[in-house]
Amino acid sequence: MNPPPADAAAPRPPRRRVHTRARLLAAASELFLTVGFARTSIEDVCAAAGYTRGAFYSNFGSKEDLLLALFDDQAARRMAELEELAAACEALAPRERARLLVEALLRVEPAETGWILLFLEFRLVAARTEALAAQLAEHDRTVARALADVLERVLPELVPAGASAGQAAAVILAAREGLLARTAAGGVVAEELLAATAAVLSGLLGRAD
């Protein structure tokens, strides 16, 4: 999703604060991926980053806010990669292009496995807390809007006739999350399921040549 134009008169966050936030995010990323969300405390993140709790709370309201910020960063990277891939295979026939793009959206690279397990852990935690579930739902809506924007601009073949880009984005993201839960361990069965899901989804979403 394209961000709104920056207001030239609006004050920018101090460089030191940006650096502090980046270090907290990096420390949290390593801890969450290593020991999990539930077993990582705010104190653990502060100690790993070399900051106090005051520095933490000047950047994030809670451990959950910190994790959602990490998920936002991951989603933004995925959208950028998808746009690059769309440009790279622009010359392909629509159905072939749709298949490649859907598979790229669904595929789990080895480096992503930890993030998948972390997201699934957080999804279960959020399901038991109404306020946290609302936060996660807003994150989901933001990611869906971002994907819908990408679909409208560079991947119209993944928006079937009679559906909106937002609806197509919601279906793709739901399919991706379900597939990730089934294929996190990898292996031959995971590859077979990925191929089957990509074939079905690209056939449903992709427009005819």
Secondary structure, 3 states (H helix, E strand, C coil): CCCCCCCCCCCCCCHHHHHHHHHHHHHHHHHHHHHCCCCCCHHHHHHHHCCCHHHHHCCCCCHHHHHHHHHHHHHHHHHHHHHHHHHHCCCCCHHHHHHHHHHHHHCCCHHHHHHHHHHHHHHHHHHCCHHHHHHHHHHHHHHHHHHHHHHHHHCHHHCCCCCCHHHHHHHHHHHHHHHHHHHCCCCHHHHHHHHHHHHHHHHHHCCCC
